[in-house]
Amino acid sequence: MLDRTIAFAPVAAQDSAAATAITRRRALFAVLVASTMIAVLWLATVAVPPHSFGAISFLVLFAITLPWSVIGFWNAFIGFLIMRFARDPAVTVNPLAASIRGDEPIMSSTALLMCIRNESPEPVARNLQPLLEDLVKAGVERQFHVYVLSDSSDPEIIAAEVALIEQFTAQWHGIVPVTYRRRAINTAFKSGNIRDFCDRWGQDHEFAITLDADSFMPADAVLRLIRIAQANPALGILQTLIIGMPSVSVFARVFQFGMRLGMRSYTLGATWWQGDCGPYWGHNAILRLAPFIAHCHMPVLPGNGPLSGYVLSHDQVEAVMMRRAGYEVRVLPVEGMSWEENPPTLMEFGRRDLRWLQGNMQYWQLLAMPGLKPVSRFQLLFAIQMYLGSPAWMAMTAIGAVLLALSNTPSGKYVPVEAGAGTLLFAIMMLMTFAPKIATIIDVLLTPATRRAYGGIFVFAANIAVETLFMLLLAPLIALSHTIFMTRLFVFRRGGSWTSQTRQSHAVPWRMAFGKMWPQTVAGIAVLGIVAMKAPHDFTFALIGTAGLILAVPFAVATASPLMGRLFARIGICHLPEENEVPVALAPLNLPAIEVNTRTSLKPLAR
């Protein structure tokens, strides 16, 4: 049953000036988004007059895709202004960042939660070891307790977990307590894993730092979060900006290079107007445990279909419930505090992405949850809309292909398009789509130190070209995967499950790639074939749009190749700044991407 009652926590409210400022920011942002959408939709009706079924279908589907692009554009534009003109961008969007000096004593007990499930346990010890060592150096180790929370079910992995954690516990005995707990049944998935911790040990600690097996935070970042939380009792969740670790996987390298470019401007802009209603991404964040335990108990959704039961995408729901209880949820958008390993192959990325899709679709039942802030309801709705754009784009493509195939006109112009307005509309959509990356690219080019960290102008430009080609191939694959999965979800009422992730770089066999990607290949060939027969003058444009689908199988195999991955790392394709100069925080991890890169400087960066 969904929770229909809420007891609000007696926490201090923001001062009136701060509340007024954030209200004005949100109002301005809403006006910018709404006016832009109206203008773009008007231009779309000029470019494609709604005089036929095909034109009307295009306009309706185009309207569904528009919010994601427009909101991304304005987040990026605002983030760019903050990056370029704010003295301290993090403080500009999150004033709590200025509430500490950085030397305040650590007075609170904090649990370090490492959540794992059927994964290689070695990264757990690797990522925790330098964190604990630096906490000891800081003299605060007695304020911490490590909890390794396992939901593993594979007997071999369980045995490896037990052996490694026993050794790890013995190493830290008498210094930092380590508790290993494995649930026999992983009820409610990760949220249930953390809830079990809360029920058993949550009352023993004031804060918890949530970590995954693929995530890493250094001690100074952890201490910064704790100091900010100690100084601000109304803060419920403080989320860090998570960036990708250097990787020897082609897929992970190129993907996280693009994410690194887009995330900074986007997150700064979003944090500017979201303020105290920020997101929570499930890990690399600090939780105030008392309100989390009291107010963030995940509901069990009614029904018996794939969108019922336990919520898969729990983190954003926990964020809106924390805010509903009167506590602030904020983001600290500072690079270099928090890292994660991205999926090493297209297959692993797809499994995670489709799980998120199913979880976000469950939010439909939560939109009417009582007591939510208006921004919180918008965040849930936007999380749903994020995935609706994919089937809308695919439906536009499918309808266009069918109408083109049935068209009797030699030119294939089955939907009249006004050339000038159509070209302008296409240019605007491309600008809005790539705005987050464009904003950060300009900032990098205008900042000498950052430009050098990316290898200089020419190397940076070459890597941007590689990432752009990668995304042109990947985007239609993702969109069609979303569409197929959502069809299965809503039409056939079949969903997925929360399976374990393979986080280490590994090859993808051709047979496996073909077994997963043949629908994409067939769809791409079909669309391109129709265009070639009915509208050959559009063949080049269609080839660009369908290349990712047609090449899906070799793309999956090539981007998973360990040999290509090591080559990319060695010659610096899509390298991150951490591969040019190794940060002190990452040096103890001995990451393969850094070790194989002969061009990496051994001079550590200051923290």
MINUKOL-850397 format. One record per residue (C-alpha): x negated, y, z negated; residue in three letters. Coordinates in steps of 0.25 Angstrom, whole numbers, plus 5000, padded with zeros to 4 digits. Last residue first. Example, Ala and Ser with C-alpha at 12.3 -4.5 7.8 and 13.67 -1.06 7.14 Angstrom:
BEGIN
494549964971Ser;495149824969Ala;
//
This chain:
BEGIN
482650695016Arg;481250735022Ala;480950665035Leu;479950555034Pro;478750555044Lys;478650415050Leu;479050475064Ser;479750375072Thr;479250365086Arg;478950215084Thr;480450185082Asn;480450045078Val;480350075063Glu;481350185063Ile;482450105070Ala;482149985061Pro;482450065048Leu;481450045037Asn;482450085027Leu;481450155018Pro;481250275028Ala;482750305029Leu;482750405017Ala;481450475020Val;481950505034Pro;481150445046Val;480750545056Glu;481050515071Asn;481950405068Glu;482750475057Glu;483050585068Pro;483950485075Leu;483450405087His;484350395099Cys;483250335108Ile;481950345100Gly;481050255108Ile;480850155097Arg;482350155092Ala;482950145106Phe;481950025109Leu;482349955096Arg;483749965099Gly;483549915114Met;482949795108Leu;484049775097Pro;485049785109Ser;486349825103Ala;486549945112Thr;486249855124Ala;487249745121Val;488449845118Ala;488149925130Phe;487949805139Pro;489349765135Val;490049895136Ala;489449935149Leu;490849945156Ile;491450015144Leu;490350115142Gly;490250145157Ala;491750175157Thr;491750325156Gly;490450355164Ile;490950265175Leu;492350335175Ala;491650465177Phe;490750405188Thr;491950345195Phe;492850465195Asp;492750485210His;493050335212Pro;494550355207Ala;495350235210Lys;494350125212Met;493150165204Ala;494150225193Val;494850085192Ile;493450015192Gly;492950105181Leu;494150085172Val;494149935174Ala;492649925172Ile;492749995159Gly;493949915154Ala;493249785157Val;491949825150Thr;492649875137Gln;493449745136Pro;492149665138Trp;491549735126Met;491649635114Lys;491449505121Gly;490449575131Phe;489649625119Ala;489649485112Met;489149415125Arg;488049515128Trp;487549495114Pro;487349615104Val;486049635098Ala;485749675084His;485449795076Ser;485849775061Gln;487249825056Arg;488049705058Thr;489349755052Gln;490349665044Ser;491749655048Thr;492949735044Trp;494049675053Ser;494749715065Gly;496249745069Gly;497349665076Arg;498749735077Arg;498849695092Phe;499349835096Val;498749925086Phe;497449855082Leu;497149785095Arg;497449905103Thr;496549985093Met;495449885095Phe;495449895110Ile;495550055110Thr;494450065100His;493549975108Ser;493950055121Leu;493450185114Ala;492250125108Ile;491750075122Leu;492150205128Pro;491250285119Ala;490050185119Leu;489550215133Leu;489750365133Leu;489150355119Met;487850285123Phe;487650385135Leu;487850505125Thr;486850435115Glu;485750415126Val;485950555131Ala;485850615116Ile;484550525115Asn;483950595127Ala;484350735122Ala;483650705108Phe;482450645115Val;482350775124Phe;482650875112Ile;481750815102Gly;481650685095Gly;482950685086Tyr;482150735074Ala;481550845083Arg;482950905086Arg;483250895071Thr;482050985068Ala;482351075080Pro;483851105077Thr;484551165089Leu;484451025097Leu;485050955085Val;486151055083Asp;486451045098Ile;486550895097Ile;487350895084Thr;488450985091Ala;488350895104Ile;488550775096Lys;489850825089Pro;490350885102Ala;490250765110Phe;491750735111Thr;492150885111Met;491250915122Leu;491650795130Met;493150835128Met;492850975132Ile;492150935145Ala;493250835149Phe;494350945147Leu;493551045155Leu;493450945167Thr;494850915166Gly;495251055166Ala;494451085178Gly;494950955185Ala;496450965183Glu;496750815182Val;497950745189Pro;498050605183Val;498150495194Tyr;496950555201Lys;496450425207Gly;495950495220Ser;496650405229Pro;497950415222Thr;498750285220Asn;498450285205Ser;498650145198Leu;497250125194Ala;497050275190Leu;498350265181Leu;497750135175Val;496350195173Ala;496950325167Gly;497750255157Ile;496650165153Ala;495650285151Thr;496650365144Met;497050245135Ala;495550225132Met;495350375128Trp;496650355119Ala;496150225114Pro;494850295109Ser;495450425103Gly;496250345093Leu;495050305085Tyr;494750445080Met;496250475078Gln;496250375067Ile;495150445059Ala;495750575063Phe;497050535056Leu;496250495043Leu;495550625044Gln;496750705046Phe;497450645034Arg;496250675026Ser;496250825031Val;497650835026Pro;497350785012Lys;497950655008Leu;498950644997Gly;499850535003Pro;499250435013Met;500050465026Ala;498850445035Leu;498450315028Leu;499250215037Gln;498650275050Trp;497250265043Tyr;497250115047Gln;496850155061Met;495550205055Asn;495250075049Gly;495450005063Gln;494550105069Leu;493450095059Trp;493449935061Arg;493349965076Leu;492150055074Asp;491449955065Arg;491649835075Arg;491249925087Gly;489949975080Phe;489549835078Glu;489849795092Met;489149915098Leu;487949885090Thr;487049935079Pro;488149985070Pro;487650115063Asn;486750115051Glu;487050215041Glu;486350345035Trp;486550445025Ser;485850575020Met;485050615032Gly;486150695039Glu;487050785030Val;488550795032Pro;488950785017Leu;490450745019Val;491550765009Arg;492750705002Val;493250784991Glu;494150724980Tyr;495550764978Gly;496150624978Ala;496650644992Arg;495150674996Arg;494750534990Met;495850474998Met;495450535011Val;494050485009Ala;494450345005Glu;495250345018Val;494050385026Gln;493250275020Asp;494250155022His;494150135037Ser;494549985035Leu;495850005027Val;496349885020Tyr;497649825025Gly;498449875037Ser;497949925050Leu;497649785056Pro;499049745053Gly;499749695040Asn;500349815034Gly;500049915023Pro;498749975021Leu;497949945009Val;497550075002Pro;496050114999Met;495850154985His;495150294986Cys;495850364974His;495350314961Ala;494150234965Ile;493650354974Phe;494050454964Pro;493150384954Ala;492050344963Leu;491550474969Arg;491050424982Leu;489750454989Ile;489550425004Ala;488650345013Asn;489850255016His;491350245019Gly;491350365029Trp;492150465020Tyr;492650585027Pro;492850725022Gly;494050795015Cys;493250895007Asp;492750965019Gly;493450915031Gln;493151045039Trp;491651055038Trp;491550905036Thr;492050885050Ala;491050985056Gly;489850935049Leu;490250785052Thr;490450815067Tyr;489150895068Ser;488350785061Arg;489050665066Met;488850685081Gly;487350685083Leu;487150575073Arg;488250495079Met;487550505092Gly;486250445087Phe;487050345079Gln;487650285091Phe;486350285099Val;485550215088Arg;486650125083Ala;486950065097Phe;485450055100Val;485149985087Ser;483850015081Val;484450105071Ser;484150235064Pro;485150255053Met;486450325057Gly;487050455050Ile;487950465039Ile;488450605034Leu;488750585019Thr;490050575013Gln;490450634999Leu;491650574993Ile;492450614981Gly;491950754978Leu;492750834968Ala;491650804957Pro;490650884965Asn;489250894959Ala;489150744956Gln;489650714971Ala;488550814976Ile;487450744968Arg;487950604972Ile;487850644986Leu;486550704985Arg;486050584977Leu;486450484988Val;485750574999Ala;484550574991Asp;484550424989Ala;484550385003Pro;485850335010Met;485950215019Phe;487150145026Ser;487250015034Asp;487549935022Ala;488650035018Asp;488450135007Leu;489450204998Thr;488850294987Ile;489750284974Ala;489950394963Phe;490450394949Glu;490050254945His;490450154935Asp;491950164939Gln;491750114953Gly;491149974948Trp;492249874950Arg;493449944956Asp;492550044964Cys;491649924969Phe;492949854974Asp;493449974980Arg;492049984988Ile;492249844994Asn;493749874996Gly;493349995004Ser;492349915012Lys;493349805016Phe;494749805009Ala;494549675003Thr;493149615005Asn;493349474999Ile;492149414992Ala;491649544987Arg;490249554985Arg;489549644974Arg;488149674972Tyr;487749774961Thr;486449844960Val;485949924948Pro;484850024951Val;483550014943Ile;483649904933Gly;483849804945His;483449874958Trp;482649754964Gln;483549654958Ala;484749714964Thr;484049714978Phe;483649564977Gln;485049524972Glu;485649614983Ile;484749544994Leu;485149404990Ala;486549434988Val;486749505001Glu;485949395009Ala;486949295003Ala;488149375006Ile;487549395020Ile;487449245022Glu;488849215016Pro;489549315025Asp;490649385017Ser;490049525013Ser;490949625006Asp;489749674998Ser;489649794989Leu;488149824985Val;488349914973Tyr;487150004969Val;487150074956His;486650214954Phe;486450314943Gln;485250244937Arg;484450264950Glu;484450414948Val;482950434946Gly;482750494960Ala;481650394963Lys;482650284959Val;483750344968Leu;482650334979Asp;482450194977Glu;483950164977Leu;484150234990Leu;482850164996Pro;483450024993Gln;484850044996Leu;484750045011Asn;483749925012Arg;484549845002Ala;485849865010Val;485149855023Pro;484749705019Glu;486149665016Pro;486449625031Ser;487949645032Glu;489149555028Asn;489849675021Arg;489149785013Ile;489449905004Cys;488349974997Met;488950054986Leu;487950144978Leu;488650174965Ala;488350314959Thr;488350344944Ser;488250494942Ser;487250594935Met;486350614947Ile;485550734943Pro;485650864952Glu;484450884961Asp;485150904974Gly;485551044972Arg;487051014973Ile;488351074977Ser;487851114991Ala;488250984997Ala;489651004991Leu;489851115001Pro;490151015012Asn;490251075026Val;489351195024Thr;488551115014Val;488151015025Ala;487851115035Pro;486851195027Asp;486551335033Arg;487751315043Ala;487451365057Phe;487051255066Arg;487551135059Met;488851205055Ile;489151255069Leu;488851115074Phe;489851045064Gly;490951145068Ile;490751105082Phe;490650955079Ala;491850955070Asn;492551035081Trp;492250935092Phe;492550815084Gly;493850865080Ile;494150885095Val;493650755100Ser;494350675089Trp;495650755091Pro;495650735106Leu;495850585109Thr;497350575106Ile;497550705115Ala;496850635126Phe;497850515125Leu;499050605126Val;498450685138Leu;497950565146Phe;499350505144Ser;500050625149Ile;499150635161Ala;499350485165Gly;500850495163Phe;500850615172Ser;501050765172His;500250795159Pro;499250885166Pro;497850835164Val;496750945164Ala;497751045159Val;498350955149Thr;496950915144Ala;496651065143Leu;497851085134Trp;497450965126Leu;496051025124Val;496651155119Ala;497651095110Ile;496451005104Met;495551125102Thr;496651205095Ser;496951085086Ala;495451055083Val;495051205080Leu;496351235072Val;496051105063Ala;494651145061Phe;495051285057Leu;496051235047Ala;495051135042Arg;494051245040Arg;495051335033Arg;495451225023Thr;493951205020Ile;493751355017Ala;495051365008Thr;494651245000Ala;493251294998Ala;493751434994Ala;494851374985Ser;493851284977Asp;493851144980Gln;494651054970Ala;494150994957Ala;494550854955Val;495750794948Pro;495950674956Ala;497350664964Phe;498150544961Ala;498750484973Ile;499950404976Thr;500450334989Arg;499350234991Asp;499550145003Leu;500050005000Met;
//
